[in-house]
Amino acid sequence: MIMRIDRSSIFLAAILAARIAVGQESPQPTSQPAPQPQPTTQPALQTPPPATEPAPSPQPAPEPEPPGILSRQAGAAYDRRDVFPSVNIYVPEGQASIRIRKLIRNVLFESQIDYRFVNGDVSTFLRYKYYAKNYTYKFGVFDTIGFPDIGSRSTQEFERVRGGLLLTEFPRDYNKRYFWLVQDDRLTFGDTTRVDNRKNNIYTKFGYQFGTQFDERLNAIVGETRGRIVPVLTAFREIGPQKLSLAVALTESAGISTGDYKYTKLESEALRRWDVTPASFVVTRAHIGTFLTKTTIRDWCRTVNGVQQCGTGPKPDDAVLVPPIERYSIPAYEMFSLSGREALKSVRGKDAAAGTNELHVTNEYFVPVFRNRDYRTFSLHWNTLYGIGYVGAGNVGYSYSAPLKVRDFIVDAGLGAEASLTLRDFEVLLSIVGAHTIRAPDITGRTTKDIKGNKVLVSLRTIR
């Protein structure tokens, strides 16, 4: 009986296993078609792209903006940073300078008026500057009228220089720039007997500048010399992080077209900052200049039948010697000078301190009184104040050996201060220095009395 149960159970298990096997085989055909829906989804994904791709086509509308984009060099240019009216005042010269600028895209329009209250000198300037991607160019016209002998018995009533220029700048990077200048100056004098009356000076200049582009003196060497800011001290904030700056230029004047002068001028100046402590430092400036070529056109002059005659060689008995500054084929304003805000500050004498070969070195020691503060005096906010010690030395003459004659060097020294403050929307830079001539030896054509002096110089500069 036991054998029957086993057979029946085995038979029953076999029947159940067969039914289960049949039940499992039947759903397999239905599970295989499951991957078939994938081909149906692929066409659905391919159809939307043609409808969605044309949608971004309206986006090119903002593309007209690129013409207004400046290069990094031009966009950071020095004369773009203050486009509002600025005022500069100089004492004791009694001079004021007002600039009005308007920037329209890549074009800067500028008008400027300089006026000296003491003697009535007036200068006007109009400039047009365009900023391209890799260079800039500037057109300028100017007219300056000076009255150097006002109040004296001189028949020289005025000196007038007017003309135009084209200045092109090629910035290579933030620290390196090349310049090319073409300029025409027309000279007119109230004294019609002056040999330079109604003459033209046509010249071209090639310059290279390394370092800061914010120093006015370095900019004048490689570019436009007139109508610029003339500070009494080096602005500490305009030296730049590299601490070293250099400018060198070669000027060639030729008797082409209406040109009346012939000379080759080489000029260079270096600027270096030396840190003494974390807060104090010394600024050293060294300037050297010479005329590589020049021609002596007159040693003496005389008047015959109301007409002035000049010549070279032995002087006739009825003739007078011409001052050295007027003997060469060089206009007087192109001569190098030891006198002024940018040279030895206490030296006086316009002609006695001029020459064709010059060298001078100045040092300004900046010691902070306070920095980055906000001291209020009525509407004034005093931010920074430096005390300054100044010393300078140099020489000038008409021989190539003059800059090397240390025994003839003129030395001066002084004390001053420089402050940065704000007044409403204006930032003001105030500089003042008092200087005294310590040494001025007598040499041929120059006496101590002609050079030695005491001066207090003040400059007030505003930026909005």
C-alpha positions as CSV (number, residue, x, y, z in Angstrom):
1,M,0.0,0.0,0.0
2,I,2.9,2.2,0.7
3,M,4.1,1.7,-2.9
4,R,0.8,2.8,-4.3
5,I,0.9,6.0,-2.4
6,D,4.3,6.8,-3.6
7,R,3.4,6.1,-7.2
8,S,0.2,8.2,-7.1
9,S,2.0,11.0,-5.4
10,I,4.7,10.8,-8.0
11,F,2.2,10.7,-10.8
12,L,0.3,13.7,-9.2
13,A,3.5,15.7,-8.9
14,A,4.4,15.0,-12.5
15,I,1.0,16.3,-13.7
16,L,1.4,19.4,-11.6
17,A,4.9,20.0,-12.8
18,A,3.7,19.6,-16.4
19,R,0.9,22.2,-15.9
20,I,3.3,24.6,-14.2
21,A,5.8,24.2,-17.1
22,V,3.0,24.9,-19.6
23,G,1.9,27.9,-17.6
24,Q,5.4,29.4,-17.6
25,E,6.0,28.9,-21.3
26,S,2.8,30.8,-22.3
27,P,3.8,34.3,-20.9
28,Q,7.3,34.1,-22.6
29,P,6.0,35.2,-26.0
30,T,4.3,38.2,-24.4
31,S,7.5,39.3,-22.5
32,Q,9.7,39.3,-25.7
33,P,7.8,42.1,-27.5
34,A,8.5,44.4,-24.5
35,P,11.7,45.8,-26.1
36,Q,9.7,46.6,-29.3
37,P,8.3,49.9,-27.9
38,Q,11.9,51.4,-28.1
39,P,11.8,51.8,-31.8
40,T,8.5,53.7,-31.4
41,T,10.1,56.1,-28.9
42,Q,13.1,56.9,-31.0
43,P,11.2,58.6,-33.8
44,A,9.3,60.6,-31.2
45,L,12.7,62.0,-29.9
46,Q,13.9,62.8,-33.4
47,T,11.0,64.9,-34.5
48,P,11.2,67.7,-31.8
49,P,14.7,69.0,-32.7
50,P,13.6,70.5,-36.0
51,A,11.0,72.4,-34.2
52,T,13.2,73.6,-31.3
53,E,16.5,74.4,-33.1
54,P,15.2,77.6,-34.9
55,A,14.1,79.1,-31.6
56,P,17.7,80.5,-30.6
57,S,17.9,82.5,-33.9
58,P,16.6,85.8,-32.4
59,Q,19.5,85.8,-29.9
60,P,22.1,87.4,-32.3
61,A,20.3,90.8,-31.8
62,P,22.8,91.9,-29.1
63,E,25.8,91.5,-31.5
64,P,26.0,95.2,-32.5
65,E,27.6,96.0,-29.1
66,P,31.2,94.8,-30.0
67,P,32.1,98.0,-31.9
68,G,31.9,99.9,-28.6
69,I,34.2,97.5,-26.8
70,L,37.7,98.9,-26.1
71,S,40.9,97.0,-25.8
72,R,42.3,96.6,-22.3
73,Q,45.1,99.0,-23.0
74,A,42.8,101.7,-24.4
75,G,40.1,101.2,-21.9
76,A,42.5,101.8,-19.0
77,A,44.1,104.8,-20.6
78,Y,45.1,107.7,-18.4
79,D,42.9,110.4,-19.9
80,R,39.7,108.3,-19.7
81,R,39.6,108.1,-15.9
82,D,38.2,111.7,-15.3
83,V,35.6,112.7,-17.9
84,F,34.1,115.4,-15.7
85,P,35.4,119.0,-15.6
86,S,38.6,119.3,-13.6
87,V,40.4,122.4,-12.2
88,N,44.1,122.8,-11.5
89,I,45.6,125.8,-9.7
90,Y,49.3,126.8,-9.4
91,V,50.8,129.3,-6.9
92,P,52.8,131.6,-7.0
93,E,52.4,131.6,-10.8
94,G,48.8,132.5,-10.4
95,Q,47.8,130.0,-13.0
96,A,44.5,128.1,-13.3
97,S,43.7,125.3,-15.8
98,I,40.2,124.1,-16.6
99,R,39.5,121.0,-18.6
100,I,36.1,119.8,-19.9
101,R,35.9,116.3,-21.4
102,K,33.1,114.3,-23.0
103,L,33.4,110.6,-23.8
104,I,31.2,109.2,-26.6
105,R,31.8,105.5,-27.2
106,N,35.4,105.3,-28.4
107,V,35.9,109.0,-28.9
108,L,37.1,111.6,-26.3
109,F,36.4,115.3,-26.9
110,E,38.4,117.7,-24.7
111,S,38.6,121.5,-24.4
112,Q,41.1,123.2,-22.1
113,I,41.8,126.8,-21.0
114,D,44.9,127.9,-19.1
115,Y,45.2,131.4,-17.7
116,R,47.9,133.2,-15.7
117,F,46.5,136.0,-13.6
118,V,49.9,137.6,-12.9
119,N,50.9,138.4,-16.5
120,G,47.9,137.6,-18.6
121,D,49.2,134.5,-20.4
122,V,46.4,132.5,-21.9
123,S,46.4,129.1,-23.7
124,T,43.5,127.2,-25.4
125,F,43.4,123.6,-26.5
126,L,41.0,121.5,-28.5
127,R,41.5,117.7,-28.7
128,Y,39.9,114.7,-30.4
129,K,41.1,111.3,-29.4
130,Y,39.9,107.9,-30.8
131,Y,40.5,104.6,-29.0
132,A,40.9,101.7,-31.4
133,K,41.5,98.1,-30.3
134,N,45.3,98.1,-30.5
135,Y,46.2,101.8,-30.7
136,T,44.9,105.3,-30.1
137,Y,45.3,108.5,-32.0
138,K,44.7,112.2,-31.1
139,F,44.3,115.3,-33.1
140,G,44.9,118.6,-31.3
141,V,45.0,122.3,-32.1
142,F,46.3,124.9,-29.7
143,D,47.0,128.6,-29.3
144,T,49.2,130.1,-26.6
145,I,49.9,133.8,-26.0
146,G,52.4,134.9,-23.4
147,F,53.5,138.3,-22.1
148,P,56.9,137.5,-20.4
149,D,58.1,141.2,-20.2
150,I,54.8,142.8,-19.1
151,G,55.5,145.9,-17.1
152,S,59.0,146.4,-18.5
153,R,60.3,148.7,-21.1
154,S,61.0,145.9,-23.6
155,T,59.4,146.2,-27.0
156,Q,58.7,142.5,-26.9
157,E,55.0,142.8,-26.3
158,F,54.0,139.2,-26.6
159,E,55.1,135.7,-27.7
160,R,52.6,133.5,-29.6
161,V,52.7,129.9,-30.6
162,R,49.9,128.2,-32.3
163,G,49.7,125.0,-34.3
164,G,48.4,121.4,-34.5
165,L,49.5,117.9,-33.8
166,L,48.8,114.2,-34.4
167,L,49.8,111.8,-31.6
168,T,49.5,108.0,-32.0
169,E,50.0,105.6,-29.2
170,F,50.6,101.9,-29.5
171,P,50.2,100.1,-26.1
172,R,51.7,96.7,-26.1
173,D,50.6,95.8,-22.5
174,Y,50.0,97.7,-19.3
175,N,53.6,98.6,-18.8
176,K,54.9,99.2,-22.4
177,R,53.8,101.9,-24.9
178,Y,55.2,103.3,-28.1
179,F,54.4,106.8,-29.4
180,W,54.7,108.7,-32.6
181,L,54.1,112.5,-32.8
182,V,53.9,114.9,-35.8
183,Q,53.6,118.6,-34.9
184,D,53.7,122.0,-36.5
185,D,54.3,125.2,-34.4
186,R,53.9,128.7,-35.8
187,L,55.9,131.3,-33.9
188,T,54.9,135.0,-33.8
189,F,56.4,137.8,-31.7
190,G,55.4,141.3,-30.9
191,D,58.9,142.4,-31.5
192,T,59.0,142.1,-35.3
193,T,62.8,142.4,-35.4
194,R,63.1,139.0,-33.7
195,V,64.8,136.6,-36.1
196,D,62.3,133.9,-35.0
197,N,59.3,136.0,-35.9
198,R,56.8,134.3,-38.3
199,K,58.7,131.0,-38.5
200,N,57.5,127.4,-38.3
201,N,58.9,124.5,-36.4
202,I,57.8,121.2,-38.0
203,Y,59.0,118.1,-36.2
204,T,58.3,114.5,-35.5
205,K,58.9,112.5,-32.3
206,F,59.4,108.8,-31.6
207,G,59.0,107.7,-28.0
208,Y,58.9,104.7,-25.7
209,Q,57.4,104.5,-22.2
210,F,57.7,101.8,-19.6
211,G,55.9,101.7,-16.3
212,T,53.2,104.0,-15.1
213,Q,51.1,106.0,-17.5
214,F,49.9,108.4,-14.9
215,D,53.0,110.6,-14.5
216,E,52.6,113.9,-16.3
217,R,56.3,114.5,-16.8
218,L,57.0,111.1,-18.5
219,N,53.9,111.6,-20.7
220,A,55.2,115.0,-21.8
221,I,58.6,113.5,-22.9
222,V,57.0,111.0,-25.3
223,G,53.9,113.0,-26.3
224,E,52.3,116.5,-26.1
225,T,54.3,119.0,-24.0
226,R,51.8,121.8,-23.7
227,G,48.6,122.0,-21.8
228,R,49.3,119.4,-19.2
229,I,49.3,119.2,-15.4
230,V,52.6,120.4,-13.9
231,P,52.7,119.0,-10.3
232,V,55.2,120.4,-7.8
233,L,55.8,117.0,-6.3
234,T,55.5,113.4,-7.6
235,A,52.1,112.0,-6.6
236,F,52.8,108.9,-4.5
237,R,49.7,107.1,-5.8
238,E,50.7,107.5,-9.5
239,I,54.0,105.7,-9.4
240,G,52.4,102.3,-9.9
241,P,53.1,98.9,-8.4
242,Q,56.2,98.2,-10.5
243,K,58.0,101.1,-8.8
244,L,60.1,101.9,-11.9
245,S,59.2,104.0,-14.9
246,L,61.1,105.2,-17.9
247,A,60.4,107.5,-20.8
248,V,62.8,108.2,-23.8
249,A,62.1,110.2,-26.9
250,L,63.9,111.2,-30.1
251,T,62.8,114.4,-31.8
252,E,63.7,115.4,-35.3
253,S,63.0,118.9,-36.7
254,A,63.6,119.4,-40.4
255,G,63.4,122.3,-42.9
256,I,60.7,120.6,-44.9
257,S,57.7,122.4,-46.4
258,T,57.4,125.6,-44.3
259,G,59.8,124.4,-41.6
260,D,62.6,126.8,-40.5
261,Y,64.5,124.8,-37.8
262,K,66.9,121.9,-37.9
263,Y,67.9,119.9,-34.9
264,T,67.9,116.4,-33.3
265,K,66.9,116.2,-29.7
266,L,67.3,113.2,-27.4
267,E,65.6,113.2,-24.0
268,S,65.0,110.7,-21.2
269,E,63.8,110.5,-17.6
270,A,63.6,107.7,-15.1
271,L,61.4,107.4,-12.0
272,R,62.1,105.0,-9.1
273,R,60.5,104.4,-5.8
274,W,62.6,103.1,-2.9
275,D,60.8,101.7,0.2
276,V,62.6,102.8,3.4
277,T,60.0,101.4,5.8
278,P,56.6,99.8,5.2
279,A,55.0,103.3,5.2
280,S,57.8,105.7,4.1
281,F,59.7,105.8,0.8
282,V,61.9,107.9,-1.5
283,V,61.1,108.9,-5.0
284,T,64.1,109.5,-7.2
285,R,63.9,111.2,-10.6
286,A,66.8,111.5,-13.1
287,H,66.5,113.5,-16.3
288,I,69.0,113.9,-19.0
289,G,68.8,115.7,-22.4
290,T,71.0,116.7,-25.3
291,F,70.8,117.9,-28.8
292,L,72.6,115.5,-31.0
293,T,72.6,117.9,-34.0
294,K,72.3,121.7,-34.1
295,T,73.5,124.5,-36.2
296,T,74.8,127.9,-35.1
297,I,72.9,130.4,-37.2
298,R,74.0,133.7,-35.6
299,D,76.6,134.9,-33.1
300,W,75.9,138.6,-33.4
301,C,73.2,141.0,-34.8
302,R,73.1,144.6,-35.9
303,T,70.6,147.0,-37.4
304,V,71.3,148.5,-40.8
305,N,68.8,151.0,-42.2
306,G,66.1,149.7,-39.9
307,V,66.7,146.1,-40.9
308,Q,68.3,143.5,-38.5
309,Q,71.2,141.6,-39.8
310,C,72.8,138.7,-38.1
311,G,75.8,136.5,-38.8
312,T,78.5,134.2,-37.4
313,G,82.2,134.6,-36.9
314,P,84.0,137.8,-35.8
315,K,81.7,140.5,-34.4
316,P,81.6,143.8,-36.2
317,D,82.1,146.9,-34.1
318,D,78.5,148.1,-34.4
319,A,77.0,144.6,-33.6
320,V,75.9,143.1,-30.3
321,L,76.4,139.5,-29.2
322,V,73.4,137.3,-29.4
323,P,72.5,135.5,-26.1
324,P,73.5,131.8,-26.3
325,I,69.9,130.7,-26.1
326,E,69.2,132.4,-29.5
327,R,72.3,131.4,-31.4
328,Y,71.2,128.0,-32.6
329,S,68.6,126.6,-35.1
330,I,66.4,125.7,-32.1
331,P,63.4,127.6,-30.8
332,A,63.9,128.8,-27.2
333,Y,61.0,126.7,-25.8
334,E,62.7,123.5,-26.9
335,M,65.8,124.2,-24.7
336,F,66.4,122.3,-21.5
337,S,66.0,124.2,-18.3
338,L,67.0,123.6,-14.7
339,S,64.4,126.0,-13.4
340,G,60.8,125.1,-12.7
341,R,58.5,122.7,-10.9
342,E,59.9,119.7,-12.8
343,A,63.6,120.4,-12.2
344,L,65.4,122.2,-9.4
345,K,62.5,123.9,-7.7
346,S,64.3,126.9,-6.2
347,V,66.4,127.9,-9.2
348,R,65.3,131.1,-10.9
349,G,66.4,132.8,-14.1
350,K,64.8,131.7,-17.3
351,D,67.7,132.1,-19.8
352,A,70.6,131.7,-17.4
353,A,69.2,128.2,-16.4
354,A,68.7,127.0,-20.0
355,G,70.9,125.1,-22.4
356,T,71.3,122.4,-25.0
357,N,72.8,119.8,-22.6
358,E,71.3,119.1,-19.2
359,L,71.3,116.6,-16.3
360,H,69.5,116.8,-12.9
361,V,68.5,114.4,-10.2
362,T,65.9,115.0,-7.5
363,N,64.9,113.0,-4.4
364,E,61.6,113.3,-2.5
365,Y,61.3,111.5,0.9
366,F,57.7,110.7,1.8
367,V,56.9,110.2,5.6
368,P,53.3,109.6,6.5
369,V,51.6,111.8,9.0
370,F,48.3,109.8,8.7
371,R,46.9,107.5,6.0
372,N,43.4,106.2,5.1
373,R,41.6,108.3,7.7
374,D,38.6,110.6,7.6
375,Y,39.4,113.8,9.4
376,R,36.7,116.4,8.8
377,T,37.1,120.2,8.5
378,F,33.8,121.7,7.6
379,S,33.1,120.1,4.2
380,L,36.6,118.8,3.7
381,H,37.5,115.1,4.4
382,W,41.3,114.6,4.9
383,N,42.3,111.1,3.9
384,T,46.1,111.1,3.7
385,L,48.9,113.5,4.6
386,Y,52.6,113.0,3.9
387,G,55.5,115.2,5.1
388,I,58.2,115.5,2.4
389,G,61.9,116.3,2.4
390,Y,63.3,117.4,-1.0
391,V,66.9,117.7,-2.4
392,G,68.0,118.1,-6.0
393,A,71.2,118.7,-8.0
394,G,72.1,119.2,-11.6
395,N,73.8,121.3,-14.3
396,V,73.0,122.7,-17.7
397,G,75.0,124.3,-20.5
398,Y,75.8,124.5,-24.2
399,S,78.7,122.1,-24.3
400,Y,78.4,118.3,-24.2
401,S,80.6,118.1,-21.1
402,A,78.3,120.4,-19.1
403,P,76.2,117.6,-17.5
404,L,79.4,115.9,-16.4
405,K,81.0,118.9,-14.6
406,V,80.2,118.0,-11.0
407,R,82.0,121.0,-9.7
408,D,79.5,123.3,-11.5
409,F,76.4,121.5,-10.1
410,I,73.7,123.5,-8.6
411,V,72.2,122.1,-5.4
412,D,68.9,123.0,-3.7
413,A,66.8,121.5,-0.9
414,G,63.5,122.1,0.9
415,L,60.5,120.8,2.9
416,G,56.9,120.2,1.9
417,A,53.7,118.2,2.3
418,E,51.3,116.4,0.1
419,A,47.7,115.7,1.1
420,S,44.7,113.8,-0.4
421,L,41.3,115.0,0.5
422,T,37.7,115.0,-0.8
423,L,35.2,117.8,-1.1
424,R,31.7,116.6,-2.0
425,D,32.1,114.8,-5.4
426,F,35.7,116.0,-6.0
427,E,39.0,114.4,-5.0
428,V,41.7,117.0,-4.3
429,L,45.4,116.5,-4.4
430,L,47.3,119.3,-2.6
431,S,51.1,119.7,-2.8
432,I,53.3,122.3,-1.3
433,V,57.1,122.7,-1.1
434,G,59.5,125.5,0.0
435,A,63.0,125.2,-1.5
436,H,66.2,127.1,-1.2
437,T,69.3,127.1,-3.4
438,I,72.2,125.8,-1.4
439,R,75.0,126.0,-4.0
440,A,75.2,127.9,-7.4
441,P,78.8,128.4,-8.5
442,D,79.8,131.2,-10.9
443,I,80.7,129.9,-14.4
444,T,81.0,131.5,-17.8
445,G,77.7,133.0,-18.8
446,R,76.1,132.3,-15.4
447,T,76.5,134.0,-12.1
448,T,75.2,133.0,-8.6
449,K,72.9,136.0,-8.6
450,D,71.2,134.8,-11.8
451,I,70.4,131.4,-10.4
452,K,70.2,131.4,-6.6
453,G,66.7,131.9,-5.1
454,N,64.0,130.8,-2.7
455,K,60.6,129.6,-3.8
456,V,57.4,128.3,-2.3
457,L,55.4,126.3,-4.8
458,V,51.8,125.1,-4.5
459,S,49.7,123.0,-6.8
460,L,46.0,122.1,-6.3
461,R,44.5,119.4,-8.5
462,T,40.9,118.2,-8.6
463,I,39.4,115.0,-10.0
464,R,35.7,114.3,-10.1
